Amino acid sequence: MSIIASNFKTNHTRESTSFFVKEVNDFLVSNKISDDVYIFPTSTSLDSFDTVSNLTMGAQNAYATVKGSFTGEIGTEQLDEFGIKTILIGHSERRHVLGESQEEIAKKFAFYKELGYKIIYCIGEPLEVKESGLEQTLEYIYEQFAGIDTNYENLILAYEPVWAIGTGVTATNDDIRIIHSTLKSQIDKPLLYGGSVKVANVREICELDGVDGALIGTASWNIEDFKQIIENTKDL
């Protein structure tokens, strides 16, 4: 069974998100698909969606707080309104674009772990690290587990090489297989791949040893493409 997750990032509106979720939900029902599907819309598009049990809505980000004076952030008071109990933590854009430190990420992880959230925890390396070799790449990735409880029961991992996100460049099958098999030998958790995953390559990627599904950005924002991605991986 595959896990397919869509990260909307800063895309879609409240209206288009509602339409998207209904379309995906109807697609899962009509095709009797039992794979786990996750959608992470913008925080302004979170809502109380009526979905089947294997379609889960999550938050792309939230602060480690119930509520408080944190301008521009949301906390569990806002997530609880819509029954959200799933969150992305450690995405490369949070790390490299928005400057979240490993210490901040670990604090956020601990907070949401205590509340029993399903956490999709993202790790990955920039191009200069990849080019320095496998040993340095693995060392860099393992540093992203500092302060993270890898035994947490509601943990899903997502390996996203930073140099492959939104660039059109996908890691080779060997790149993916090596990193995934190494991580799986150390941490026994579902492990997704992310980085220029699209309709044409998602099945091949998800068939690789150690790959339990995909966390998808750009290619998942079009509803027909996302349904086709689910269709292409439903029997794995």
Secondary structure, 3 states (H helix, E strand, C coil): CCEEEEECCCCCCHHHHHHHHHHHHHHHHHCCCCCEEEEECCHHHCCCCCCCCCEEECECCCCCCCCCCCCCCCCHHHHHHCCCCEEEECCHHHHHHCCCCHHHHHHHHHHHHHCCCEEEEEECCCHHHHCCCHHHHHHHHHHCCCCCCCCCCCEEEEECCHHHCCCCCCCCHHHHHHHHHHHHHHCCCCEEECCCCCCCCHHHHHCCCCCCEEEECHHHCCHHHHHHHHHHHCCC
